[in-house]
Amino acid sequence: MQRVPEPHPTCQRCGRPLKNPHSVELGLGPTCARKIYAERQVTMDLSTYVSKKAAV
Ligand SMILES: [Zn+2]
């Protein structure tokens, strides 16, 4: 029988130890998850801006 490697309980972004089970599941601390979410919104806003610009 092989042992299944456990997921690393550290943030994949900043490497800080994760205590929250939900954060461990995400692989991200709450702060980094928020940052990544904010970055995604910026990317979405940019793509909207680019598509609008292209349509004109
Ligand atoms: Zn982090």
N, CA, C, O and the ligand as a Tripos MOL2 file, in Angstrom:
@<TRIPOS>MOLECULE
protein
  225   223    57     0     0
PROTEIN
NO_CHARGES

@<TRIPOS>ATOM
      1 N           0.8270   -1.2100    0.0000 N.3       1 MET1
      2 CA          0.0000    0.0000    0.0000 C.3       1 MET1
      3 C           0.8560    1.2530    0.0000 C.2       1 MET1
      4 O           1.8320    1.3560    0.7430 O.2       1 MET1
      5 N           0.4790    2.2020   -0.8420 N.am      2 GLN2
      6 CA          1.2190    3.4510   -0.9190 C.3       2 GLN2
      7 C           0.5080    4.5230   -0.1080 C.2       2 GLN2
      8 O          -0.7180    4.6000   -0.0370 O.2       2 GLN2
      9 N           1.3460    5.3320    0.4890 N.am      3 ARG3
     10 CA          0.7920    6.4440    1.2690 C.3       3 ARG3
     11 C           0.4840    7.6220    0.3520 C.2       3 ARG3
     12 O           1.3470    8.0570   -0.4110 O.2       3 ARG3
     13 N          -0.7000    8.1250    0.4200 N.am      4 VAL4
     14 CA         -1.0570    9.3050   -0.3740 C.3       4 VAL4
     15 C          -0.4440   10.5300    0.3020 C.2       4 VAL4
     16 O          -0.6860   10.7850    1.4820 O.2       4 VAL4
     17 N           0.3510   11.2840   -0.4590 N.am      5 PRO5
     18 CA          0.9760   12.4700    0.1440 C.3       5 PRO5
     19 C          -0.0700   13.4950    0.5620 C.2       5 PRO5
     20 O          -0.9890   13.8170   -0.1910 O.2       5 PRO5
     21 N           0.0910   13.9910    1.7650 N.am      6 GLU6
     22 CA         -0.8420   14.9970    2.2650 C.3       6 GLU6
     23 C          -0.5720   16.3470    1.6070 C.2       6 GLU6
     24 O           0.5760   16.6720    1.3060 O.2       6 GLU6
     25 N          -1.6130   17.1240    1.3860 N.am      7 PRO7
     26 CA         -1.4060   18.4610    0.8280 C.3       7 PRO7
     27 C          -0.6280   19.3270    1.8000 C.2       7 PRO7
     28 O          -0.8210   19.2610    3.0140 O.2       7 PRO7
     29 N           0.2540   20.1410    1.2410 N.am      8 HIS8
     30 CA          1.0610   20.9960    2.0960 C.3       8 HIS8
     31 C           0.2000   22.0500    2.7700 C.2       8 HIS8
     32 O          -0.4560   22.8420    2.0920 O.2       8 HIS8
     33 N           0.1940   22.0660    4.0770 N.am      9 PRO9
     34 CA         -0.6450   23.0560    4.7650 C.3       9 PRO9
     35 C           0.0000   24.4290    4.8180 C.2       9 PRO9
     36 O           0.0320   25.0660    5.8710 O.2       9 PRO9
     37 N           0.5130   24.8830    3.6860 N.am     10 THR10
     38 CA          1.0830   26.2300    3.6120 C.3      10 THR10
     39 C           0.4960   26.9530    2.4090 C.2      10 THR10
     40 O           0.0720   26.3240    1.4390 O.2      10 THR10
     41 N           0.4760   28.2650    2.4820 N.am     11 CYS11
     42 CA         -0.0480   29.0780    1.3970 C.3      11 CYS11
     43 C           0.8210   28.9180    0.1540 C.2      11 CYS11
     44 O           2.0430   29.0440    0.2280 O.2      11 CYS11
     45 N           0.1940   28.6420   -0.9860 N.am     12 GLN12
     46 CA          0.9240   28.4470   -2.2370 C.3      12 GLN12
     47 C           1.4500   29.7690   -2.7830 C.2      12 GLN12
     48 O           2.2310   29.7840   -3.7340 O.2      12 GLN12
     49 N           1.0290   30.8640   -2.1880 N.am     13 ARG13
     50 CA          1.4350   32.1820   -2.6900 C.3      13 ARG13
     51 C           2.5640   32.7700   -1.8570 C.2      13 ARG13
     52 O           3.5550   33.2650   -2.3940 O.2      13 ARG13
     53 N           2.4000   32.7110   -0.5160 N.am     14 CYS14
     54 CA          3.3980   33.3550    0.3350 C.3      14 CYS14
     55 C           4.1110   32.3540    1.2430 C.2      14 CYS14
     56 O           5.0840   32.7130    1.9060 O.2      14 CYS14
     57 N           3.6380   31.0940    1.2830 N.am     15 GLY15
     58 CA          4.3140   30.0610    2.0430 C.3      15 GLY15
     59 C           4.0150   30.0730    3.5300 C.2      15 GLY15
     60 O           4.6430   29.3400    4.2930 O.2      15 GLY15
     61 N           3.0780   30.8820    3.9440 N.am     16 ARG16
     62 CA          2.7200   30.9200    5.3600 C.3      16 ARG16
     63 C           1.9180   29.6740    5.7240 C.2      16 ARG16
     64 O           1.1710   29.1470    4.9000 O.2      16 ARG16
     65 N           2.0780   29.2020    6.9750 N.am     17 PRO17
     66 CA          1.3170   28.0300    7.4030 C.3      17 PRO17
     67 C          -0.1770   28.3330    7.4620 C.2      17 PRO17
     68 O          -0.5910   29.4010    7.9140 O.2      17 PRO17
     69 N          -0.9790   27.3730    6.9950 N.am     18 LEU18
     70 CA         -2.4220   27.5480    6.9860 C.3      18 LEU18
     71 C          -3.0350   26.7840    8.1570 C.2      18 LEU18
     72 O          -2.7310   25.6110    8.3740 O.2      18 LEU18
     73 N          -3.8840   27.4510    8.8950 N.am     19 LYS19
     74 CA         -4.5540   26.8230   10.0340 C.3      19 LYS19
     75 C          -6.0100   26.5110    9.7090 C.2      19 LYS19
     76 O          -6.5580   25.5080   10.1640 O.2      19 LYS19
     77 N          -6.6200   27.3720    8.9260 N.am     20 ASN20
     78 CA         -8.0200   27.2060    8.5590 C.3      20 ASN20
     79 C          -8.1820   26.0400    7.5730 C.2      20 ASN20
     80 O          -7.5240   26.0350    6.5320 O.2      20 ASN20
     81 N          -9.0400   25.0540    7.8720 N.am     21 PRO21
     82 CA         -9.2270   23.9050    6.9760 C.3      21 PRO21
     83 C          -9.6400   24.3320    5.5700 C.2      21 PRO21
     84 O          -9.2340   23.7160    4.5850 O.2      21 PRO21
     85 N         -10.4410   25.3800    5.4800 N.am     22 HIS22
     86 CA        -10.8770   25.8780    4.1700 C.3      22 HIS22
     87 C          -9.6880   26.4460    3.4050 C.2      22 HIS22
     88 O          -9.5750   26.2550    2.1940 O.2      22 HIS22
     89 N          -8.7930   27.1520    4.1170 N.am     23 SER23
     90 CA         -7.6050   27.7120    3.4870 C.3      23 SER23
     91 C          -6.6800   26.5950    3.0140 C.2      23 SER23
     92 O          -6.0630   26.6940    1.9540 O.2      23 SER23
     93 N          -6.5900   25.5270    3.8150 N.am     24 VAL24
     94 CA         -5.7570   24.3780    3.4320 C.3      24 VAL24
     95 C          -6.3180   23.7500    2.1630 C.2      24 VAL24
     96 O          -5.5630   23.3340    1.2840 O.2      24 VAL24
     97 N          -7.6420   23.6840    2.0690 N.am     25 GLU25
     98 CA         -8.2860   23.1080    0.8960 C.3      25 GLU25
     99 C          -7.9740   23.9500   -0.3430 C.2      25 GLU25
    100 O          -7.7100   23.4190   -1.4220 O.2      25 GLU25
    101 N          -8.0110   25.2730   -0.1660 N.am     26 LEU26
    102 CA         -7.7130   26.2000   -1.2670 C.3      26 LEU26
    103 C          -6.2240   26.2040   -1.5830 C.2      26 LEU26
    104 O          -5.8210   26.4130   -2.7270 O.2      26 LEU26
    105 N          -5.4020   25.9670   -0.5430 N.am     27 GLY27
    106 CA         -3.9610   26.0950   -0.7110 C.3      27 GLY27
    107 C          -3.5330   27.5490   -0.6460 C.2      27 GLY27
    108 O          -2.4280   27.9000   -1.0600 O.2      27 GLY27
    109 N          -4.4180   28.3990   -0.1190 N.am     28 LEU28
    110 CA         -4.1420   29.8280   -0.0490 C.3      28 LEU28
    111 C          -4.6450   30.3770    1.2760 C.2      28 LEU28
    112 O          -5.6870   29.9510    1.7750 O.2      28 LEU28
    113 N          -3.9150   31.3120    1.8380 N.am     29 GLY29
    114 CA         -4.3990   32.0150    3.0130 C.3      29 GLY29
    115 C          -5.4950   32.9780    2.6050 C.2      29 GLY29
    116 O          -5.6070   33.3260    1.4300 O.2      29 GLY29
    117 N          -6.3040   33.4120    3.5550 N.am     30 PRO30
    118 CA         -7.4140   34.3190    3.2300 C.3      30 PRO30
    119 C          -6.9470   35.6110    2.5770 C.2      30 PRO30
    120 O          -7.6060   36.1250    1.6730 O.2      30 PRO30
    121 N          -5.8200   36.1330    3.0270 N.am     31 THR31
    122 CA         -5.3070   37.3800    2.4470 C.3      31 THR31
    123 C          -4.9060   37.1740    0.9940 C.2      31 THR31
    124 O          -5.2400   37.9950    0.1390 O.2      31 THR31
    125 N          -4.1990   36.0940    0.7030 N.am     32 CYS32
    126 CA         -3.7400   35.8330   -0.6540 C.3      32 CYS32
    127 C          -4.9260   35.4670   -1.5470 C.2      32 CYS32
    128 O          -4.9460   35.8350   -2.7220 O.2      32 CYS32
    129 N          -5.9020   34.7550   -1.0130 N.am     33 ALA33
    130 CA         -7.0880   34.4220   -1.7920 C.3      33 ALA33
    131 C          -7.7960   35.7020   -2.2080 C.2      33 ALA33
    132 O          -8.2770   35.8160   -3.3350 O.2      33 ALA33
    133 N          -7.8590   36.6630   -1.2930 N.am     34 ARG34
    134 CA         -8.4930   37.9490   -1.5930 C.3      34 ARG34
    135 C          -7.6980   38.7070   -2.6670 C.2      34 ARG34
    136 O          -8.2650   39.3240   -3.5690 O.2      34 ARG34
    137 N          -6.3720   38.6360   -2.5380 N.am     35 LYS35
    138 CA         -5.5170   39.3250   -3.5130 C.3      35 LYS35
    139 C          -5.7010   38.7250   -4.9010 C.2      35 LYS35
    140 O          -5.8150   39.4440   -5.8930 O.2      35 LYS35
    141 N          -5.7280   37.3930   -4.9520 N.am     36 ILE36
    142 CA         -5.8850   36.7250   -6.2400 C.3      36 ILE36
    143 C          -7.2540   37.0520   -6.8250 C.2      36 ILE36
    144 O          -7.3890   37.2440   -8.0330 O.2      36 ILE36
    145 N          -8.2710   37.1160   -5.9620 N.am     37 TYR37
    146 CA         -9.6100   37.4660   -6.4230 C.3      37 TYR37
    147 C          -9.6010   38.8870   -6.9870 C.2      37 TYR37
    148 O         -10.1980   39.1470   -8.0320 O.2      37 TYR37
    149 N          -8.9280   39.7960   -6.2980 N.am     38 ALA38
    150 CA         -8.8370   41.1830   -6.7570 C.3      38 ALA38
    151 C          -8.1040   41.2460   -8.0920 C.2      38 ALA38
    152 O          -8.4990   42.0020   -8.9790 O.2      38 ALA38
    153 N          -7.0350   40.4550   -8.2430 N.am     39 GLU39
    154 CA         -6.2840   40.4330   -9.4910 C.3      39 GLU39
    155 C          -7.1580   39.9350  -10.6380 C.2      39 GLU39
    156 O          -7.0830   40.4380  -11.7590 O.2      39 GLU39
    157 N          -7.9940   38.9300  -10.3360 N.am     40 ARG40
    158 CA         -8.8910   38.3950  -11.3570 C.3      40 ARG40
    159 C          -9.8770   39.4610  -11.8190 C.2      40 ARG40
    160 O         -10.1850   39.5820  -13.0050 O.2      40 ARG40
    161 N         -10.3670   40.2410  -10.8360 N.am     41 GLN41
    162 CA        -11.3260   41.2950  -11.1850 C.3      41 GLN41
    163 C         -10.6610   42.3310  -12.0710 C.2      41 GLN41
    164 O         -11.2680   42.8280  -13.0200 O.2      41 GLN41
    165 N          -9.4060   42.6580  -11.7610 N.am     42 VAL42
    166 CA         -8.6690   43.6200  -12.5670 C.3      42 VAL42
    167 C          -8.5110   43.0800  -13.9820 C.2      42 VAL42
    168 O          -8.6800   43.8120  -14.9580 O.2      42 VAL42
    169 N          -8.1790   41.7710  -14.0870 N.am     43 THR43
    170 CA         -8.0050   41.1550  -15.3980 C.3      43 THR43
    171 C          -9.3140   41.2060  -16.1820 C.2      43 THR43
    172 O          -9.3250   41.4770  -17.3830 O.2      43 THR43
    173 N         -10.4210   40.9390  -15.4760 N.am     44 MET44
    174 CA        -11.7300   40.9710  -16.1270 C.3      44 MET44
    175 C         -12.0390   42.3890  -16.6040 C.2      44 MET44
    176 O         -12.5330   42.5930  -17.7130 O.2      44 MET44
    177 N         -11.7350   43.3790  -15.7320 N.am     45 ASP45
    178 CA        -11.9880   44.7680  -16.1020 C.3      45 ASP45
    179 C         -11.1560   45.1530  -17.3190 C.2      45 ASP45
    180 O         -11.6370   45.8400  -18.2210 O.2      45 ASP45
    181 N          -9.9120   44.7070  -17.3350 N.am     46 LEU46
    182 CA         -9.0210   45.0220  -18.4500 C.3      46 LEU46
    183 C          -9.5260   44.3960  -19.7390 C.2      46 LEU46
    184 O          -9.5290   45.0380  -20.7880 O.2      46 LEU46
    185 N          -9.9600   43.1220  -19.6580 N.am     47 SER47
    186 CA        -10.4410   42.4440  -20.8620 C.3      47 SER47
    187 C         -11.7120   43.1090  -21.3710 C.2      47 SER47
    188 O         -11.9310   43.1850  -22.5800 O.2      47 SER47
    189 N         -12.5510   43.5910  -20.4580 N.am     48 THR48
    190 CA        -13.7600   44.3060  -20.8600 C.3      48 THR48
    191 C         -13.3770   45.5980  -21.5590 C.2      48 THR48
    192 O         -13.9530   45.9760  -22.5790 O.2      48 THR48
    193 N         -12.3870   46.2620  -20.9790 N.am     49 TYR49
    194 CA        -11.9230   47.5270  -21.5510 C.3      49 TYR49
    195 C         -11.3510   47.2930  -22.9400 C.2      49 TYR49
    196 O         -11.6270   48.0500  -23.8710 O.2      49 TYR49
    197 N         -10.5420   46.2280  -23.0750 N.am     50 VAL50
    198 CA         -9.9040   45.9230  -24.3660 C.3      50 VAL50
    199 C         -10.9680   45.5840  -25.4030 C.2      50 VAL50
    200 O         -10.8990   46.0590  -26.5360 O.2      50 VAL50
    201 N         -11.9650   44.7570  -25.0250 N.am     51 SER51
    202 CA        -12.9880   44.3670  -25.9930 C.3      51 SER51
    203 C         -13.8250   45.5680  -26.4080 C.2      51 SER51
    204 O         -14.2320   45.6900  -27.5630 O.2      51 SER51
    205 N         -14.0800   46.4660  -25.4320 N.am     52 LYS52
    206 CA        -14.8400   47.6840  -25.7560 C.3      52 LYS52
    207 C         -14.0440   48.5460  -26.7290 C.2      52 LYS52
    208 O         -14.5800   49.0950  -27.6920 O.2      52 LYS52
    209 N         -12.7450   48.6460  -26.4450 N.am     53 LYS53
    210 CA        -11.8720   49.4640  -27.2810 C.3      53 LYS53
    211 C         -11.8030   48.8870  -28.6980 C.2      53 LYS53
    212 O         -11.7830   49.6200  -29.6860 O.2      53 LYS53
    213 N         -11.7670   47.5500  -28.7670 N.am     54 ALA54
    214 CA        -11.6700   46.8890  -30.0630 C.3      54 ALA54
    215 C         -12.9680   47.0480  -30.8550 C.2      54 ALA54
    216 O         -12.9580   47.1050  -32.0850 O.2      54 ALA54
    217 N         -14.0940   47.1180  -30.1210 N.am     55 ALA55
    218 CA        -15.3920   47.2050  -30.7940 C.3      55 ALA55
    219 C         -15.6070   48.5840  -31.4240 C.2      55 ALA55
    220 O         -16.3490   48.7420  -32.3930 O.2      55 ALA55
    221 N         -14.9330   49.5720  -30.8380 N.am     56 VAL56
    222 CA        -15.1350   50.9420  -31.3690 C.3      56 VAL56
    223 C         -14.4060   51.1200  -32.7080 C.2      56 VAL56
    224 O         -14.4600   52.1970  -33.3020 O.2      56 VAL56
    225 ZN         -0.4600   33.5870    1.4360 Zn       57 ZN57
@<TRIPOS>BOND
     1     1     2 1
     2     2     3 1
     3     3     4 2
     4     3     5 am
     5     5     6 1
     6     6     7 1
     7     7     8 2
     8     7     9 am
     9     9    10 1
    10    10    11 1
    11    11    12 2
    12    11    13 am
    13    13    14 1
    14    14    15 1
    15    15    16 2
    16    15    17 am
    17    17    18 1
    18    18    19 1
    19    19    20 2
    20    19    21 am
    21    21    22 1
    22    22    23 1
    23    23    24 2
    24    23    25 am
    25    25    26 1
    26    26    27 1
    27    27    28 2
    28    27    29 am
    29    29    30 1
    30    30    31 1
    31    31    32 2
    32    31    33 am
    33    33    34 1
    34    34    35 1
    35    35    36 2
    36    35    37 am
    37    37    38 1
    38    38    39 1
    39    39    40 2
    40    39    41 am
    41    41    42 1
    42    42    43 1
    43    43    44 2
    44    43    45 am
    45    45    46 1
    46    46    47 1
    47    47    48 2
    48    47    49 am
    49    49    50 1
    50    50    51 1
    51    51    52 2
    52    51    53 am
    53    53    54 1
    54    54    55 1
    55    55    56 2
    56    55    57 am
    57    57    58 1
    58    58    59 1
    59    59    60 2
    60    59    61 am
    61    61    62 1
    62    62    63 1
    63    63    64 2
    64    63    65 am
    65    65    66 1
    66    66    67 1
    67    67    68 2
    68    67    69 am
    69    69    70 1
    70    70    71 1
    71    71    72 2
    72    71    73 am
    73    73    74 1
    74    74    75 1
    75    75    76 2
    76    75    77 am
    77    77    78 1
    78    78    79 1
    79    79    80 2
    80    79    81 am
    81    81    82 1
    82    82    83 1
    83    83    84 2
    84    83    85 am
    85    85    86 1
    86    86    87 1
    87    87    88 2
    88    87    89 am
    89    89    90 1
    90    90    91 1
    91    91    92 2
    92    91    93 am
    93    93    94 1
    94    94    95 1
    95    95    96 2
    96    95    97 am
    97    97    98 1
    98    98    99 1
    99    99   100 2
   100    99   101 am
   101   101   102 1
   102   102   103 1
   103   103   104 2
   104   103   105 am
   105   105   106 1
   106   106   107 1
   107   107   108 2
   108   107   109 am
   109   109   110 1
   110   110   111 1
   111   111   112 2
   112   111   113 am
   113   113   114 1
   114   114   115 1
   115   115   116 2
   116   115   117 am
   117   117   118 1
   118   118   119 1
   119   119   120 2
   120   119   121 am
   121   121   122 1
   122   122   123 1
   123   123   124 2
   124   123   125 am
   125   125   126 1
   126   126   127 1
   127   127   128 2
   128   127   129 am
   129   129   130 1
   130   130   131 1
   131   131   132 2
   132   131   133 am
   133   133   134 1
   134   134   135 1
   135   135   136 2
   136   135   137 am
   137   137   138 1
   138   138   139 1
   139   139   140 2
   140   139   141 am
   141   141   142 1
   142   142   143 1
   143   143   144 2
   144   143   145 am
   145   145   146 1
   146   146   147 1
   147   147   148 2
   148   147   149 am
   149   149   150 1
   150   150   151 1
   151   151   152 2
   152   151   153 am
   153   153   154 1
   154   154   155 1
   155   155   156 2
   156   155   157 am
   157   157   158 1
   158   158   159 1
   159   159   160 2
   160   159   161 am
   161   161   162 1
   162   162   163 1
   163   163   164 2
   164   163   165 am
   165   165   166 1
   166   166   167 1
   167   167   168 2
   168   167   169 am
   169   169   170 1
   170   170   171 1
   171   171   172 2
   172   171   173 am
   173   173   174 1
   174   174   175 1
   175   175   176 2
   176   175   177 am
   177   177   178 1
   178   178   179 1
   179   179   180 2
   180   179   181 am
   181   181   182 1
   182   182   183 1
   183   183   184 2
   184   183   185 am
   185   185   186 1
   186   186   187 1
   187   187   188 2
   188   187   189 am
   189   189   190 1
   190   190   191 1
   191   191   192 2
   192   191   193 am
   193   193   194 1
   194   194   195 1
   195   195   196 2
   196   195   197 am
   197   197   198 1
   198   198   199 1
   199   199   200 2
   200   199   201 am
   201   201   202 1
   202   202   203 1
   203   203   204 2
   204   203   205 am
   205   205   206 1
   206   206   207 1
   207   207   208 2
   208   207   209 am
   209   209   210 1
   210   210   211 1
   211   211   212 2
   212   211   213 am
   213   213   214 1
   214   214   215 1
   215   215   216 2
   216   215   217 am
   217   217   218 1
   218   218   219 1
   219   219   220 2
   220   219   221 am
   221   221   222 1
   222   222   223 1
   223   223   224 2
@<TRIPOS>SUBSTRUCTURE
     1 MET1         2 RESIDUE 1 A MET
     2 GLN2         6 RESIDUE 1 A GLN
     3 ARG3        10 RESIDUE 1 A ARG
     4 VAL4        14 RESIDUE 1 A VAL
     5 PRO5        18 RESIDUE 1 A PRO
     6 GLU6        22 RESIDUE 1 A GLU
     7 PRO7        26 RESIDUE 1 A PRO
     8 HIS8        30 RESIDUE 1 A HIS
     9 PRO9        34 RESIDUE 1 A PRO
    10 THR10       38 RESIDUE 1 A THR
    11 CYS11       42 RESIDUE 1 A CYS
    12 GLN12       46 RESIDUE 1 A GLN
    13 ARG13       50 RESIDUE 1 A ARG
    14 CYS14       54 RESIDUE 1 A CYS
    15 GLY15       58 RESIDUE 1 A GLY
    16 ARG16       62 RESIDUE 1 A ARG
    17 PRO17       66 RESIDUE 1 A PRO
    18 LEU18       70 RESIDUE 1 A LEU
    19 LYS19       74 RESIDUE 1 A LYS
    20 ASN20       78 RESIDUE 1 A ASN
    21 PRO21       82 RESIDUE 1 A PRO
    22 HIS22       86 RESIDUE 1 A HIS
    23 SER23       90 RESIDUE 1 A SER
    24 VAL24       94 RESIDUE 1 A VAL
    25 GLU25       98 RESIDUE 1 A GLU
    26 LEU26      102 RESIDUE 1 A LEU
    27 GLY27      106 RESIDUE 1 A GLY
    28 LEU28      110 RESIDUE 1 A LEU
    29 GLY29      114 RESIDUE 1 A GLY
    30 PRO30      118 RESIDUE 1 A PRO
    31 THR31      122 RESIDUE 1 A THR
    32 CYS32      126 RESIDUE 1 A CYS
    33 ALA33      130 RESIDUE 1 A ALA
    34 ARG34      134 RESIDUE 1 A ARG
    35 LYS35      138 RESIDUE 1 A LYS
    36 ILE36      142 RESIDUE 1 A ILE
    37 TYR37      146 RESIDUE 1 A TYR
    38 ALA38      150 RESIDUE 1 A ALA
    39 GLU39      154 RESIDUE 1 A GLU
    40 ARG40      158 RESIDUE 1 A ARG
    41 GLN41      162 RESIDUE 1 A GLN
    42 VAL42      166 RESIDUE 1 A VAL
    43 THR43      170 RESIDUE 1 A THR
    44 MET44      174 RESIDUE 1 A MET
    45 ASP45      178 RESIDUE 1 A ASP
    46 LEU46      182 RESIDUE 1 A LEU
    47 SER47      186 RESIDUE 1 A SER
    48 THR48      190 RESIDUE 1 A THR
    49 TYR49      194 RESIDUE 1 A TYR
    50 VAL50      198 RESIDUE 1 A VAL
    51 SER51      202 RESIDUE 1 A SER
    52 LYS52      206 RESIDUE 1 A LYS
    53 LYS53      210 RESIDUE 1 A LYS
    54 ALA54      214 RESIDUE 1 A ALA
    55 ALA55      218 RESIDUE 1 A ALA
    56 VAL56      222 RESIDUE 1 A VAL
    57 ZN57       225 GROUP 0 **** ****
